[in-house]
Amino acid sequence: MDVIAENGSKLMPIEIKFGKTLTGESFAGLKKWLLLAQNIGDSPTLIYGGAEHYKRQDIQIYGWQESGNVF
């Protein structure tokens, strides 16, 4: 599932994954979107079924229980 949110003059891509484990492929959609969006993409975010909150490959990652902190 993918969501695009407005963040000022930028667009914030949010991808939601239901699994608890992330792999390199988990970031492929966000990376492709950022490449296509060029300078209008900002703050890529991935929400997943796990519990960790961290940053990987310039993507903010939130566990589903912290998804309310995205905005």
PDB file of N, CA, C and O in Angstrom:
ATOM      1  N   MET A   1       0.848  -1.159   0.000  1.00  0.00           N
ATOM      2  CA  MET A   1       0.000   0.000   0.000  1.00  0.00           C
ATOM      3  C   MET A   1       0.898   1.228   0.000  1.00  0.00           C
ATOM      4  O   MET A   1       1.887   1.270   0.732  1.00  0.00           O
ATOM      5  N   ASP A   2       0.573   2.211  -0.798  1.00  0.00           N
ATOM      6  CA  ASP A   2       1.354   3.429  -0.902  1.00  0.00           C
ATOM      7  C   ASP A   2       0.459   4.644  -0.674  1.00  0.00           C
ATOM      8  O   ASP A   2      -0.712   4.659  -1.052  1.00  0.00           O
ATOM      9  N   VAL A   3       1.050   5.672  -0.037  1.00  0.00           N
ATOM     10  CA  VAL A   3       0.346   6.916   0.237  1.00  0.00           C
ATOM     11  C   VAL A   3       1.296   8.055  -0.114  1.00  0.00           C
ATOM     12  O   VAL A   3       2.500   7.949   0.119  1.00  0.00           O
ATOM     13  N   ILE A   4       0.777   9.125  -0.661  1.00  0.00           N
ATOM     14  CA  ILE A   4       1.559  10.335  -0.911  1.00  0.00           C
ATOM     15  C   ILE A   4       0.901  11.450  -0.102  1.00  0.00           C
ATOM     16  O   ILE A   4      -0.278  11.746  -0.294  1.00  0.00           O
ATOM     17  N   ALA A   5       1.658  12.065   0.797  1.00  0.00           N
ATOM     18  CA  ALA A   5       1.142  13.148   1.629  1.00  0.00           C
ATOM     19  C   ALA A   5       1.843  14.448   1.249  1.00  0.00           C
ATOM     20  O   ALA A   5       3.023  14.443   0.899  1.00  0.00           O
ATOM     21  N   GLU A   6       1.117  15.555   1.320  1.00  0.00           N
ATOM     22  CA  GLU A   6       1.722  16.857   1.072  1.00  0.00           C
ATOM     23  C   GLU A   6       2.437  17.317   2.333  1.00  0.00           C
ATOM     24  O   GLU A   6       1.904  17.225   3.439  1.00  0.00           O
ATOM     25  N   ASN A   7       3.647  17.810   2.144  1.00  0.00           N
ATOM     26  CA  ASN A   7       4.448  18.337   3.242  1.00  0.00           C
ATOM     27  C   ASN A   7       4.988  19.684   2.777  1.00  0.00           C
ATOM     28  O   ASN A   7       6.126  19.773   2.316  1.00  0.00           O
ATOM     29  N   GLY A   8       4.175  20.733   2.896  1.00  0.00           N
ATOM     30  CA  GLY A   8       4.535  22.034   2.332  1.00  0.00           C
ATOM     31  C   GLY A   8       4.511  21.947   0.826  1.00  0.00           C
ATOM     32  O   GLY A   8       3.508  21.544   0.237  1.00  0.00           O
ATOM     33  N   SER A   9       5.614  22.325   0.195  1.00  0.00           N
ATOM     34  CA  SER A   9       5.701  22.257  -1.267  1.00  0.00           C
ATOM     35  C   SER A   9       6.279  20.926  -1.741  1.00  0.00           C
ATOM     36  O   SER A   9       6.488  20.728  -2.938  1.00  0.00           O
ATOM     37  N   LYS A  10       6.533  20.034  -0.822  1.00  0.00           N
ATOM     38  CA  LYS A  10       7.109  18.720  -1.145  1.00  0.00           C
ATOM     39  C   LYS A  10       6.043  17.630  -1.006  1.00  0.00           C
ATOM     40  O   LYS A  10       5.007  17.833  -0.373  1.00  0.00           O
ATOM     41  N   LEU A  11       6.316  16.483  -1.603  1.00  0.00           N
ATOM     42  CA  LEU A  11       5.458  15.309  -1.474  1.00  0.00           C
ATOM     43  C   LEU A  11       6.185  14.251  -0.666  1.00  0.00           C
ATOM     44  O   LEU A  11       7.351  13.953  -0.925  1.00  0.00           O
ATOM     45  N   MET A  12       5.505  13.691   0.301  1.00  0.00           N
ATOM     46  CA  MET A  12       6.097  12.708   1.210  1.00  0.00           C
ATOM     47  C   MET A  12       5.548  11.325   0.877  1.00  0.00           C
ATOM     48  O   MET A  12       4.379  11.045   1.143  1.00  0.00           O
ATOM     49  N   PRO A  13       6.376  10.457   0.299  1.00  0.00           N
ATOM     50  CA  PRO A  13       5.902   9.112  -0.011  1.00  0.00           C
ATOM     51  C   PRO A  13       5.921   8.235   1.247  1.00  0.00           C
ATOM     52  O   PRO A  13       6.898   8.224   1.995  1.00  0.00           O
ATOM     53  N   ILE A  14       4.839   7.511   1.461  1.00  0.00           N
ATOM     54  CA  ILE A  14       4.731   6.598   2.602  1.00  0.00           C
ATOM     55  C   ILE A  14       4.349   5.233   2.053  1.00  0.00           C
ATOM     56  O   ILE A  14       3.357   5.097   1.337  1.00  0.00           O
ATOM     57  N   GLU A  15       5.128   4.241   2.386  1.00  0.00           N
ATOM     58  CA  GLU A  15       4.820   2.876   1.963  1.00  0.00           C
ATOM     59  C   GLU A  15       4.524   2.046   3.212  1.00  0.00           C
ATOM     60  O   GLU A  15       5.209   2.164   4.228  1.00  0.00           O
ATOM     61  N   ILE A  16       3.512   1.219   3.119  1.00  0.00           N
ATOM     62  CA  ILE A  16       3.105   0.383   4.247  1.00  0.00           C
ATOM     63  C   ILE A  16       3.317  -1.078   3.876  1.00  0.00           C
ATOM     64  O   ILE A  16       2.779  -1.569   2.884  1.00  0.00           O
ATOM     65  N   LYS A  17       4.109  -1.761   4.691  1.00  0.00           N
ATOM     66  CA  LYS A  17       4.378  -3.189   4.516  1.00  0.00           C
ATOM     67  C   LYS A  17       3.815  -3.920   5.724  1.00  0.00           C
ATOM     68  O   LYS A  17       3.967  -3.454   6.853  1.00  0.00           O
ATOM     69  N   PHE A  18       3.178  -5.040   5.509  1.00  0.00           N
ATOM     70  CA  PHE A  18       2.522  -5.752   6.608  1.00  0.00           C
ATOM     71  C   PHE A  18       3.438  -6.753   7.314  1.00  0.00           C
ATOM     72  O   PHE A  18       3.117  -7.219   8.407  1.00  0.00           O
ATOM     73  N   GLY A  19       4.555  -7.083   6.709  1.00  0.00           N
ATOM     74  CA  GLY A  19       5.476  -8.039   7.315  1.00  0.00           C
ATOM     75  C   GLY A  19       6.281  -7.441   8.453  1.00  0.00           C
ATOM     76  O   GLY A  19       6.420  -6.222   8.555  1.00  0.00           O
ATOM     77  N   LYS A  20       6.814  -8.311   9.314  1.00  0.00           N
ATOM     78  CA  LYS A  20       7.639  -7.876  10.435  1.00  0.00           C
ATOM     79  C   LYS A  20       9.114  -7.789  10.080  1.00  0.00           C
ATOM     80  O   LYS A  20       9.902  -7.236  10.846  1.00  0.00           O
ATOM     81  N   THR A  21       9.496  -8.326   8.934  1.00  0.00           N
ATOM     82  CA  THR A  21      10.888  -8.348   8.516  1.00  0.00           C
ATOM     83  C   THR A  21      11.056  -7.518   7.248  1.00  0.00           C
ATOM     84  O   THR A  21      10.278  -7.648   6.302  1.00  0.00           O
ATOM     85  N   LEU A  22      12.080  -6.663   7.237  1.00  0.00           N
ATOM     86  CA  LEU A  22      12.358  -5.851   6.057  1.00  0.00           C
ATOM     87  C   LEU A  22      13.595  -6.383   5.356  1.00  0.00           C
ATOM     88  O   LEU A  22      14.553  -6.806   6.003  1.00  0.00           O
ATOM     89  N   THR A  23      13.570  -6.360   4.042  1.00  0.00           N
ATOM     90  CA  THR A  23      14.714  -6.755   3.225  1.00  0.00           C
ATOM     91  C   THR A  23      15.078  -5.588   2.318  1.00  0.00           C
ATOM     92  O   THR A  23      14.399  -4.561   2.329  1.00  0.00           O
ATOM     93  N   GLY A  24      16.114  -5.730   1.555  1.00  0.00           N
ATOM     94  CA  GLY A  24      16.487  -4.695   0.602  1.00  0.00           C
ATOM     95  C   GLY A  24      15.377  -4.372  -0.379  1.00  0.00           C
ATOM     96  O   GLY A  24      15.223  -3.225  -0.797  1.00  0.00           O
ATOM     97  N   GLU A  25      14.606  -5.384  -0.744  1.00  0.00           N
ATOM     98  CA  GLU A  25      13.488  -5.181  -1.677  1.00  0.00           C
ATOM     99  C   GLU A  25      12.368  -4.350  -1.070  1.00  0.00           C
ATOM    100  O   GLU A  25      11.569  -3.770  -1.805  1.00  0.00           O
ATOM    101  N   SER A  26      12.293  -4.279   0.243  1.00  0.00           N
ATOM    102  CA  SER A  26      11.248  -3.510   0.919  1.00  0.00           C
ATOM    103  C   SER A  26      11.335  -2.027   0.587  1.00  0.00           C
ATOM    104  O   SER A  26      10.344  -1.305   0.696  1.00  0.00           O
ATOM    105  N   PHE A  27      12.517  -1.570   0.182  1.00  0.00           N
ATOM    106  CA  PHE A  27      12.743  -0.153  -0.080  1.00  0.00           C
ATOM    107  C   PHE A  27      12.690   0.190  -1.563  1.00  0.00           C
ATOM    108  O   PHE A  27      12.799   1.362  -1.923  1.00  0.00           O
ATOM    109  N   ALA A  28      12.528  -0.789  -2.414  1.00  0.00           N
ATOM    110  CA  ALA A  28      12.600  -0.580  -3.861  1.00  0.00           C
ATOM    111  C   ALA A  28      11.547   0.399  -4.369  1.00  0.00           C
ATOM    112  O   ALA A  28      11.854   1.260  -5.194  1.00  0.00           O
ATOM    113  N   GLY A  29      10.325   0.281  -3.894  1.00  0.00           N
ATOM    114  CA  GLY A  29       9.250   1.162  -4.353  1.00  0.00           C
ATOM    115  C   GLY A  29       9.505   2.616  -3.990  1.00  0.00           C
ATOM    116  O   GLY A  29       9.314   3.506  -4.819  1.00  0.00           O
ATOM    117  N   LEU A  30       9.934   2.863  -2.760  1.00  0.00           N
ATOM    118  CA  LEU A  30      10.227   4.236  -2.329  1.00  0.00           C
ATOM    119  C   LEU A  30      11.416   4.808  -3.098  1.00  0.00           C
ATOM    120  O   LEU A  30      11.391   5.968  -3.508  1.00  0.00           O
ATOM    121  N   LYS A  31      12.437   4.013  -3.291  1.00  0.00           N
ATOM    122  CA  LYS A  31      13.604   4.492  -4.026  1.00  0.00           C
ATOM    123  C   LYS A  31      13.237   4.856  -5.466  1.00  0.00           C
ATOM    124  O   LYS A  31      13.681   5.881  -5.984  1.00  0.00           O
ATOM    125  N   LYS A  32      12.431   4.019  -6.105  1.00  0.00           N
ATOM    126  CA  LYS A  32      12.014   4.294  -7.474  1.00  0.00           C
ATOM    127  C   LYS A  32      11.176   5.563  -7.534  1.00  0.00           C
ATOM    128  O   LYS A  32      11.365   6.390  -8.426  1.00  0.00           O
ATOM    129  N   TRP A  33      10.257   5.721  -6.597  1.00  0.00           N
ATOM    130  CA  TRP A  33       9.412   6.911  -6.572  1.00  0.00           C
ATOM    131  C   TRP A  33      10.260   8.165  -6.402  1.00  0.00           C
ATOM    132  O   TRP A  33      10.046   9.157  -7.099  1.00  0.00           O
ATOM    133  N   LEU A  34      11.223   8.130  -5.479  1.00  0.00           N
ATOM    134  CA  LEU A  34      12.087   9.288  -5.254  1.00  0.00           C
ATOM    135  C   LEU A  34      12.907   9.625  -6.491  1.00  0.00           C
ATOM    136  O   LEU A  34      13.126  10.800  -6.786  1.00  0.00           O
ATOM    137  N   LEU A  35      13.358   8.619  -7.208  1.00  0.00           N
ATOM    138  CA  LEU A  35      14.109   8.843  -8.433  1.00  0.00           C
ATOM    139  C   LEU A  35      13.241   9.543  -9.478  1.00  0.00           C
ATOM    140  O   LEU A  35      13.696  10.468 -10.151  1.00  0.00           O
ATOM    141  N   LEU A  36      12.013   9.106  -9.607  1.00  0.00           N
ATOM    142  CA  LEU A  36      11.096   9.713 -10.582  1.00  0.00           C
ATOM    143  C   LEU A  36      10.635  11.102 -10.150  1.00  0.00           C
ATOM    144  O   LEU A  36      10.479  11.989 -10.989  1.00  0.00           O
ATOM    145  N   ALA A  37      10.417  11.298  -8.857  1.00  0.00           N
ATOM    146  CA  ALA A  37       9.910  12.576  -8.343  1.00  0.00           C
ATOM    147  C   ALA A  37      10.992  13.649  -8.304  1.00  0.00           C
ATOM    148  O   ALA A  37      10.680  14.840  -8.289  1.00  0.00           O
ATOM    149  N   GLN A  38      12.234  13.251  -8.289  1.00  0.00           N
ATOM    150  CA  GLN A  38      13.400  14.127  -8.223  1.00  0.00           C
ATOM    151  C   GLN A  38      13.289  15.106  -7.057  1.00  0.00           C
ATOM    152  O   GLN A  38      13.285  14.668  -5.907  1.00  0.00           O
ATOM    153  N   ASN A  39      13.199  16.398  -7.302  1.00  0.00           N
ATOM    154  CA  ASN A  39      13.293  17.371  -6.222  1.00  0.00           C
ATOM    155  C   ASN A  39      11.980  17.665  -5.490  1.00  0.00           C
ATOM    156  O   ASN A  39      11.972  18.496  -4.581  1.00  0.00           O
ATOM    157  N   ILE A  40      10.884  17.021  -5.850  1.00  0.00           N
ATOM    158  CA  ILE A  40       9.640  17.274  -5.111  1.00  0.00           C
ATOM    159  C   ILE A  40       9.380  16.223  -4.027  1.00  0.00           C
ATOM    160  O   ILE A  40       8.462  16.380  -3.222  1.00  0.00           O
ATOM    161  N   GLY A  41      10.175  15.163  -4.004  1.00  0.00           N
ATOM    162  CA  GLY A  41      10.027  14.118  -2.992  1.00  0.00           C
ATOM    163  C   GLY A  41      10.803  14.466  -1.732  1.00  0.00           C
ATOM    164  O   GLY A  41      11.923  14.969  -1.810  1.00  0.00           O
ATOM    165  N   ASP A  42      10.212  14.201  -0.569  1.00  0.00           N
ATOM    166  CA  ASP A  42      10.852  14.536   0.696  1.00  0.00           C
ATOM    167  C   ASP A  42      10.402  13.563   1.781  1.00  0.00           C
ATOM    168  O   ASP A  42       9.262  13.100   1.770  1.00  0.00           O
ATOM    169  N   SER A  43      11.280  13.260   2.698  1.00  0.00           N
ATOM    170  CA  SER A  43      10.974  12.450   3.885  1.00  0.00           C
ATOM    171  C   SER A  43      10.316  11.104   3.563  1.00  0.00           C
ATOM    172  O   SER A  43       9.219  10.835   4.053  1.00  0.00           O
ATOM    173  N   PRO A  44      10.951  10.258   2.760  1.00  0.00           N
ATOM    174  CA  PRO A  44      10.365   8.949   2.478  1.00  0.00           C
ATOM    175  C   PRO A  44      10.211   8.147   3.774  1.00  0.00           C
ATOM    176  O   PRO A  44      11.100   8.137   4.625  1.00  0.00           O
ATOM    177  N   THR A  45       9.081   7.486   3.899  1.00  0.00           N
ATOM    178  CA  THR A  45       8.747   6.782   5.136  1.00  0.00           C
ATOM    179  C   THR A  45       8.195   5.406   4.826  1.00  0.00           C
ATOM    180  O   THR A  45       7.421   5.230   3.885  1.00  0.00           O
ATOM    181  N   LEU A  46       8.599   4.433   5.624  1.00  0.00           N
ATOM    182  CA  LEU A  46       8.091   3.079   5.503  1.00  0.00           C
ATOM    183  C   LEU A  46       7.526   2.664   6.857  1.00  0.00           C
ATOM    184  O   LEU A  46       8.201   2.768   7.881  1.00  0.00           O
ATOM    185  N   ILE A  47       6.292   2.195   6.850  1.00  0.00           N
ATOM    186  CA  ILE A  47       5.648   1.670   8.050  1.00  0.00           C
ATOM    187  C   ILE A  47       5.533   0.163   7.856  1.00  0.00           C
ATOM    188  O   ILE A  47       5.100  -0.299   6.800  1.00  0.00           O
ATOM    189  N   TYR A  48       5.920  -0.607   8.878  1.00  0.00           N
ATOM    190  CA  TYR A  48       5.911  -2.067   8.722  1.00  0.00           C
ATOM    191  C   TYR A  48       5.354  -2.738   9.972  1.00  0.00           C
ATOM    192  O   TYR A  48       5.073  -2.064  10.963  1.00  0.00           O
ATOM    193  N   GLY A  49       5.196  -4.033   9.934  1.00  0.00           N
ATOM    194  CA  GLY A  49       4.571  -4.793  11.003  1.00  0.00           C
ATOM    195  C   GLY A  49       5.433  -5.027  12.224  1.00  0.00           C
ATOM    196  O   GLY A  49       4.973  -5.642  13.185  1.00  0.00           O
ATOM    197  N   GLY A  50       6.659  -4.560  12.217  1.00  0.00           N
ATOM    198  CA  GLY A  50       7.560  -4.731  13.359  1.00  0.00           C
ATOM    199  C   GLY A  50       7.396  -3.639  14.399  1.00  0.00           C
ATOM    200  O   GLY A  50       6.412  -2.899  14.388  1.00  0.00           O
ATOM    201  N   ALA A  51       8.367  -3.544  15.297  1.00  0.00           N
ATOM    202  CA  ALA A  51       8.269  -2.601  16.409  1.00  0.00           C
ATOM    203  C   ALA A  51       9.386  -1.555  16.417  1.00  0.00           C
ATOM    204  O   ALA A  51       9.315  -0.597  17.187  1.00  0.00           O
ATOM    205  N   GLU A  52      10.405  -1.713  15.586  1.00  0.00           N
ATOM    206  CA  GLU A  52      11.563  -0.821  15.604  1.00  0.00           C
ATOM    207  C   GLU A  52      11.267   0.501  14.894  1.00  0.00           C
ATOM    208  O   GLU A  52      10.436   0.558  13.988  1.00  0.00           O
ATOM    209  N   HIS A  53      11.962   1.568  15.321  1.00  0.00           N
ATOM    210  CA  HIS A  53      11.927   2.857  14.638  1.00  0.00           C
ATOM    211  C   HIS A  53      13.375   3.256  14.369  1.00  0.00           C
ATOM    212  O   HIS A  53      14.161   3.407  15.304  1.00  0.00           O
ATOM    213  N   TYR A  54      13.727   3.427  13.112  1.00  0.00           N
ATOM    214  CA  TYR A  54      15.093   3.775  12.751  1.00  0.00           C
ATOM    215  C   TYR A  54      15.124   4.355  11.348  1.00  0.00           C
ATOM    216  O   TYR A  54      14.096   4.439  10.677  1.00  0.00           O
ATOM    217  N   LYS A  55      16.296   4.751  10.915  1.00  0.00           N
ATOM    218  CA  LYS A  55      16.481   5.286   9.575  1.00  0.00           C
ATOM    219  C   LYS A  55      17.457   4.376   8.833  1.00  0.00           C
ATOM    220  O   LYS A  55      18.498   3.999   9.370  1.00  0.00           O
ATOM    221  N   ARG A  56      17.110   4.029   7.597  1.00  0.00           N
ATOM    222  CA  ARG A  56      17.955   3.162   6.772  1.00  0.00           C
ATOM    223  C   ARG A  56      17.883   3.648   5.333  1.00  0.00           C
ATOM    224  O   ARG A  56      16.795   3.854   4.794  1.00  0.00           O
ATOM    225  N   GLN A  57      19.018   3.827   4.727  1.00  0.00           N
ATOM    226  CA  GLN A  57      19.089   4.267   3.327  1.00  0.00           C
ATOM    227  C   GLN A  57      18.279   5.548   3.116  1.00  0.00           C
ATOM    228  O   GLN A  57      17.567   5.670   2.120  1.00  0.00           O
ATOM    229  N   ASP A  58      18.384   6.503   4.047  1.00  0.00           N
ATOM    230  CA  ASP A  58      17.670   7.790   4.006  1.00  0.00           C
ATOM    231  C   ASP A  58      16.152   7.650   4.054  1.00  0.00           C
ATOM    232  O   ASP A  58      15.431   8.558   3.641  1.00  0.00           O
ATOM    233  N   ILE A  59      15.668   6.525   4.553  1.00  0.00           N
ATOM    234  CA  ILE A  59      14.226   6.292   4.682  1.00  0.00           C
ATOM    235  C   ILE A  59      13.897   6.121   6.159  1.00  0.00           C
ATOM    236  O   ILE A  59      14.508   5.303   6.848  1.00  0.00           O
ATOM    237  N   GLN A  60      12.924   6.900   6.644  1.00  0.00           N
ATOM    238  CA  GLN A  60      12.454   6.751   8.019  1.00  0.00           C
ATOM    239  C   GLN A  60      11.596   5.497   8.107  1.00  0.00           C
ATOM    240  O   GLN A  60      10.719   5.284   7.270  1.00  0.00           O
ATOM    241  N   ILE A  61      11.838   4.681   9.099  1.00  0.00           N
ATOM    242  CA  ILE A  61      11.111   3.432   9.265  1.00  0.00           C
ATOM    243  C   ILE A  61      10.418   3.449  10.616  1.00  0.00           C
ATOM    244  O   ILE A  61      11.038   3.703  11.649  1.00  0.00           O
ATOM    245  N   TYR A  62       9.125   3.175  10.590  1.00  0.00           N
ATOM    246  CA  TYR A  62       8.316   3.140  11.803  1.00  0.00           C
ATOM    247  C   TYR A  62       7.633   1.786  11.935  1.00  0.00           C
ATOM    248  O   TYR A  62       7.108   1.252  10.957  1.00  0.00           O
ATOM    249  N   GLY A  63       7.640   1.236  13.134  1.00  0.00           N
ATOM    250  CA  GLY A  63       6.809   0.078  13.430  1.00  0.00           C
ATOM    251  C   GLY A  63       5.359   0.540  13.431  1.00  0.00           C
ATOM    252  O   GLY A  63       5.089   1.719  13.661  1.00  0.00           O
ATOM    253  N   TRP A  64       4.438  -0.353  13.183  1.00  0.00           N
ATOM    254  CA  TRP A  64       3.041   0.036  13.029  1.00  0.00           C
ATOM    255  C   TRP A  64       2.500   0.731  14.271  1.00  0.00           C
ATOM    256  O   TRP A  64       1.628   1.591  14.151  1.00  0.00           O
ATOM    257  N   GLN A  65       2.984   0.390  15.448  1.00  0.00           N
ATOM    258  CA  GLN A  65       2.474   1.011  16.666  1.00  0.00           C
ATOM    259  C   GLN A  65       2.905   2.470  16.794  1.00  0.00           C
ATOM    260  O   GLN A  65       2.284   3.237  17.530  1.00  0.00           O
ATOM    261  N   GLU A  66       3.947   2.853  16.093  1.00  0.00           N
ATOM    262  CA  GLU A  66       4.419   4.245  16.112  1.00  0.00           C
ATOM    263  C   GLU A  66       3.990   5.022  14.877  1.00  0.00           C
ATOM    264  O   GLU A  66       4.427   6.156  14.679  1.00  0.00           O
ATOM    265  N   SER A  67       3.152   4.437  14.054  1.00  0.00           N
ATOM    266  CA  SER A  67       2.783   5.080  12.786  1.00  0.00           C
ATOM    267  C   SER A  67       2.092   6.422  12.978  1.00  0.00           C
ATOM    268  O   SER A  67       2.086   7.242  12.059  1.00  0.00           O
ATOM    269  N   GLY A  68       1.514   6.666  14.144  1.00  0.00           N
ATOM    270  CA  GLY A  68       0.899   7.968  14.426  1.00  0.00           C
ATOM    271  C   GLY A  68       1.908   9.077  14.541  1.00  0.00           C
ATOM    272  O   GLY A  68       1.538  10.250  14.496  1.00  0.00           O
ATOM    273  N   ASN A  69       3.192   8.739  14.689  1.00  0.00           N
ATOM    274  CA  ASN A  69       4.255   9.744  14.811  1.00  0.00           C
ATOM    275  C   ASN A  69       4.797  10.195  13.453  1.00  0.00           C
ATOM    276  O   ASN A  69       5.679  11.052  13.399  1.00  0.00           O
ATOM    277  N   VAL A  70       4.293   9.645  12.382  1.00  0.00           N
ATOM    278  CA  VAL A  70       4.792   9.976  11.047  1.00  0.00           C
ATOM    279  C   VAL A  70       4.554  11.459  10.749  1.00  0.00           C
ATOM    280  O   VAL A  70       5.409  12.117  10.156  1.00  0.00           O
ATOM    281  N   PHE A  71       3.406  11.981  11.155  1.00  0.00           N
ATOM    282  CA  PHE A  71       3.098  13.395  10.891  1.00  0.00           C
ATOM    283  C   PHE A  71       3.320  14.157  12.147  1.00  0.00           C
ATOM    284  O   PHE A  71       3.125  15.372  12.175  1.00  0.00           O
TER     285      PHE A  71
END
